Amino acid sequence: MLTSSPLYVRALYDYTSNDQSSLRFRRNDVIEVITQLDSGWWDGRCNGDHGWFPSNFV
């Protein structure tokens, strides 16, 4: 059984959204990436929260 290492990225900019499914974070926060879509939206965890965010912010 293969296990891949988790992917962590650092936020380049603050990201906020009114959408409940979005992940909010601040510049320099470290985000654990769970899913990467070809559309550029990634699913991740940061500061105890979970949600989608645009990959061009990291």
N, CA, C and O atoms as a GROMACS GRO file, in nm:
protein
  232
    1MET      N    1   0.084  -0.119   0.000
    1MET     CA    2   0.000   0.000   0.000
    1MET      C    3   0.089   0.125   0.000
    1MET      O    4   0.176   0.139   0.086
    2LEU      N    5   0.067   0.214  -0.095
    2LEU     CA    6   0.144   0.336  -0.104
    2LEU      C    7   0.073   0.449  -0.031
    2LEU      O    8  -0.048   0.466  -0.043
    3THR      N    9   0.150   0.526   0.043
    3THR     CA   10   0.094   0.645   0.106
    3THR      C   11   0.175   0.764   0.059
    3THR      O   12   0.298   0.761   0.061
    4SER      N   13   0.108   0.866   0.016
    4SER     CA   14   0.178   0.985  -0.029
    4SER      C   15   0.186   1.085   0.085
    4SER      O   16   0.099   1.091   0.172
    5SER      N   17   0.292   1.162   0.083
    5SER     CA   18   0.308   1.265   0.185
    5SER      C   19   0.206   1.375   0.163
    5SER      O   20   0.171   1.406   0.049
    6PRO      N   21   0.158   1.435   0.270
    6PRO     CA   22   0.064   1.546   0.253
    6PRO      C   23   0.133   1.663   0.182
    6PRO      O   24   0.253   1.684   0.197
    7LEU      N   25   0.056   1.738   0.106
    7LEU     CA   26   0.106   1.857   0.039
    7LEU      C   27   0.067   1.979   0.120
    7LEU      O   28  -0.050   1.998   0.152
    8TYR      N   29   0.165   2.060   0.154
    8TYR     CA   30   0.140   2.185   0.226
    8TYR      C   31   0.186   2.300   0.139
    8TYR      O   32   0.291   2.293   0.075
    9VAL      N   33   0.108   2.407   0.138
    9VAL     CA   34   0.142   2.527   0.062
    9VAL      C   35   0.128   2.649   0.153
    9VAL      O   36   0.058   2.644   0.254
   10ARG      N   37   0.194   2.757   0.116
   10ARG     CA   38   0.186   2.881   0.194
   10ARG      C   39   0.107   2.985   0.115
   10ARG      O   40   0.128   3.003  -0.005
   11ALA      N   41   0.017   3.052   0.184
   11ALA     CA   42  -0.067   3.154   0.120
   11ALA      C   43   0.017   3.277   0.083
   11ALA      O   44   0.093   3.329   0.165
   12LEU      N   45   0.002   3.321  -0.041
   12LEU     CA   46   0.069   3.442  -0.088
   12LEU      C   47  -0.013   3.567  -0.059
   12LEU      O   48   0.041   3.677  -0.047
   13TYR      N   49  -0.145   3.549  -0.047
   13TYR     CA   50  -0.238   3.660  -0.027
   13TYR      C   51  -0.348   3.617   0.070
   13TYR      O   52  -0.369   3.498   0.092
   14ASP      N   53  -0.417   3.715   0.128
   14ASP     CA   54  -0.538   3.686   0.206
   14ASP      C   55  -0.646   3.638   0.110
   14ASP      O   56  -0.653   3.683  -0.004
   15TYR      N   57  -0.731   3.546   0.157
   15TYR     CA   58  -0.846   3.502   0.078
   15TYR      C   59  -0.969   3.495   0.168
   15TYR      O   60  -0.968   3.426   0.270
   16THR      N   61  -1.073   3.567   0.128
   16THR     CA   62  -1.201   3.562   0.199
   16THR      C   63  -1.312   3.543   0.098
   16THR      O   64  -1.299   3.582  -0.019
   17SER      N   65  -1.421   3.484   0.143
   17SER     CA   66  -1.536   3.459   0.057
   17SER      C   67  -1.659   3.446   0.143
   17SER      O   68  -1.651   3.406   0.259
   18ASN      N   69  -1.774   3.481   0.086
   18ASN     CA   70  -1.901   3.463   0.157
   18ASN      C   71  -1.958   3.323   0.138
   18ASN      O   72  -2.057   3.287   0.201
   19ASP      N   73  -1.895   3.244   0.052
   19ASP     CA   74  -1.941   3.107   0.025
   19ASP      C   75  -1.901   3.016   0.141
   19ASP      O   76  -1.784   3.012   0.179
   20GLN      N   77  -1.997   2.944   0.197
   20GLN     CA   78  -1.973   2.856   0.312
   20GLN      C   79  -1.875   2.744   0.281
   20GLN      O   80  -1.809   2.693   0.371
   21SER      N   81  -1.863   2.706   0.154
   21SER     CA   82  -1.774   2.595   0.118
   21SER      C   83  -1.629   2.640   0.093
   21SER      O   84  -1.543   2.558   0.064
   22SER      N   85  -1.603   2.771   0.105
   22SER     CA   86  -1.469   2.824   0.080
   22SER      C   87  -1.385   2.826   0.206
   22SER      O   88  -1.436   2.840   0.317
   23LEU      N   89  -1.255   2.811   0.187
   23LEU     CA   90  -1.158   2.819   0.296
   23LEU      C   91  -1.104   2.961   0.303
   23LEU      O   92  -1.055   3.014   0.203
   24ARG      N   93  -1.113   3.023   0.419
   24ARG     CA   94  -1.060   3.157   0.438
   24ARG      C   95  -0.922   3.146   0.503
   24ARG      O   96  -0.901   3.063   0.591
   25PHE      N   97  -0.828   3.230   0.457
   25PHE     CA   98  -0.695   3.229   0.516
   25PHE      C   99  -0.629   3.364   0.497
   25PHE      O  100  -0.677   3.449   0.422
   26ARG      N  101  -0.517   3.381   0.566
   26ARG     CA  102  -0.440   3.505   0.560
   26ARG      C  103  -0.304   3.477   0.498
   26ARG      O  104  -0.256   3.364   0.498
   27ARG      N  105  -0.245   3.580   0.446
   27ARG     CA  106  -0.111   3.570   0.386
   27ARG      C  107  -0.016   3.500   0.485
   27ARG      O  108  -0.017   3.530   0.604
   28ASN      N  109   0.064   3.410   0.434
   28ASN     CA  110   0.163   3.331   0.509
   28ASN      C  111   0.106   3.215   0.588
   28ASN      O  112   0.182   3.140   0.649
   29ASP      N  113  -0.028   3.196   0.590
   29ASP     CA  114  -0.084   3.076   0.652
   29ASP      C  115  -0.038   2.954   0.574
   29ASP      O  116  -0.017   2.960   0.453
   30VAL      N  117  -0.022   2.842   0.645
   30VAL     CA  118   0.014   2.715   0.581
   30VAL      C  119  -0.113   2.633   0.565
   30VAL      O  120  -0.189   2.615   0.660
   31ILE      N  121  -0.136   2.584   0.444
   31ILE     CA  122  -0.259   2.512   0.409
   31ILE      C  123  -0.223   2.370   0.368
   31ILE      O  124  -0.132   2.348   0.288
   32GLU      N  125  -0.295   2.273   0.424
   32GLU     CA  126  -0.280   2.134   0.381
   32GLU      C  127  -0.375   2.111   0.263
   32GLU      O  128  -0.496   2.130   0.276
   33VAL      N  129  -0.320   2.072   0.149
   33VAL     CA  130  -0.401   2.049   0.029
   33VAL      C  131  -0.452   1.905   0.029
   33VAL      O  132  -0.375   1.811   0.046
   34ILE      N  133  -0.584   1.890   0.011
   34ILE     CA  134  -0.647   1.759   0.010
   34ILE      C  135  -0.679   1.715  -0.132
   34ILE      O  136  -0.654   1.600  -0.169
   35THR      N  137  -0.734   1.806  -0.212
   35THR     CA  138  -0.773   1.776  -0.350
   35THR      C  139  -0.733   1.892  -0.440
   35THR      O  140  -0.746   2.008  -0.402
   36GLN      N  141  -0.685   1.860  -0.560
   36GLN     CA  142  -0.650   1.961  -0.660
   36GLN      C  143  -0.733   1.936  -0.785
   36GLN      O  144  -0.722   1.830  -0.847
   37LEU      N  145  -0.815   2.034  -0.823
   37LEU     CA  146  -0.894   2.023  -0.946
   37LEU      C  147  -0.823   2.096  -1.060
   37LEU      O  148  -0.754   2.195  -1.036
   38ASP      N  149  -0.841   2.047  -1.182
   38ASP     CA  150  -0.782   2.112  -1.299
   38ASP      C  151  -0.833   2.254  -1.320
   38ASP      O  152  -0.768   2.334  -1.386
   39SER      N  153  -0.948   2.285  -1.264
   39SER     CA  154  -1.007   2.418  -1.277
   39SER      C  155  -0.930   2.523  -1.197
   39SER      O  156  -0.953   2.643  -1.213
   40GLY      N  157  -0.837   2.478  -1.111
   40GLY     CA  158  -0.761   2.572  -1.030
   40GLY      C  159  -0.814   2.587  -0.889
   40GLY      O  160  -0.756   2.661  -0.809
   41TRP      N  161  -0.922   2.519  -0.857
   41TRP     CA  162  -0.976   2.522  -0.720
   41TRP      C  163  -0.924   2.402  -0.644
   41TRP      O  164  -0.930   2.288  -0.692
   42TRP      N  165  -0.872   2.427  -0.525
   42TRP     CA  166  -0.817   2.322  -0.440
   42TRP      C  167  -0.897   2.314  -0.312
   42TRP      O  168  -0.951   2.414  -0.264
   43ASP      N  169  -0.905   2.195  -0.256
   43ASP     CA  170  -0.971   2.170  -0.128
   43ASP      C  171  -0.861   2.157  -0.024
   43ASP      O  172  -0.762   2.086  -0.045
   44GLY      N  173  -0.877   2.224   0.090
   44GLY     CA  174  -0.771   2.219   0.189
   44GLY      C  175  -0.817   2.247   0.330
   44GLY      O  176  -0.934   2.275   0.356
   45ARG      N  177  -0.720   2.237   0.422
   45ARG     CA  178  -0.742   2.264   0.565
   45ARG      C  179  -0.642   2.369   0.612
   45ARG      O  180  -0.525   2.368   0.574
   46CYS      N  181  -0.693   2.460   0.696
   46CYS     CA  182  -0.607   2.564   0.752
   46CYS      C  183  -0.670   2.616   0.881
   46CYS      O  184  -0.788   2.648   0.884
   47ASN      N  185  -0.591   2.623   0.985
   47ASN     CA  186  -0.638   2.678   1.113
   47ASN      C  187  -0.766   2.613   1.163
   47ASN      O  188  -0.853   2.681   1.219
   48GLY      N  189  -0.779   2.484   1.144
   48GLY     CA  190  -0.897   2.411   1.191
   48GLY      C  191  -1.018   2.420   1.100
   48GLY      O  192  -1.122   2.362   1.131
   49ASP      N  193  -1.007   2.492   0.989
   49ASP     CA  194  -1.117   2.505   0.893
   49ASP      C  195  -1.088   2.421   0.769
   49ASP      O  196  -0.974   2.381   0.744
   50HIS      N  197  -1.193   2.394   0.692
   50HIS     CA  198  -1.182   2.310   0.573
   50HIS      C  199  -1.266   2.372   0.462
   50HIS      O  200  -1.378   2.417   0.488
   51GLY      N  201  -1.214   2.376   0.339
   51GLY     CA  202  -1.293   2.428   0.228
   51GLY      C  203  -1.212   2.446   0.101
   51GLY      O  204  -1.094   2.410   0.094
   52TRP      N  205  -1.278   2.501   0.000
   52TRP     CA  206  -1.218   2.522  -0.132
   52TRP      C  207  -1.155   2.660  -0.141
   52TRP      O  208  -1.202   2.756  -0.079
   53PHE      N  209  -1.046   2.670  -0.219
   53PHE     CA  210  -0.979   2.798  -0.238
   53PHE      C  211  -0.912   2.800  -0.375
   53PHE      O  212  -0.882   2.694  -0.430
   54PRO      N  213  -0.888   2.919  -0.431
   54PRO     CA  214  -0.822   2.929  -0.562
   54PRO      C  215  -0.671   2.905  -0.548
   54PRO      O  216  -0.605   2.966  -0.463
   55SER      N  217  -0.619   2.817  -0.630
   55SER     CA  218  -0.477   2.779  -0.619
   55SER      C  219  -0.382   2.894  -0.650
   55SER      O  220  -0.266   2.890  -0.609
   56ASN      N  221  -0.428   2.996  -0.722
   56ASN     CA  222  -0.338   3.107  -0.755
   56ASN      C  223  -0.314   3.200  -0.636
   56ASN      O  224  -0.242   3.299  -0.649
   57PHE      N  225  -0.374   3.170  -0.520
   57PHE     CA  226  -0.349   3.247  -0.398
   57PHE      C  227  -0.236   3.186  -0.315
   57PHE      O  228  -0.198   3.240  -0.211
   58VAL      N  229  -0.183   3.072  -0.361
   58VAL     CA  230  -0.075   3.004  -0.286
   58VAL      C  231   0.047   2.984  -0.373
   58VAL      O  232   0.147   2.929  -0.328
   0.00000   0.00000   0.00000
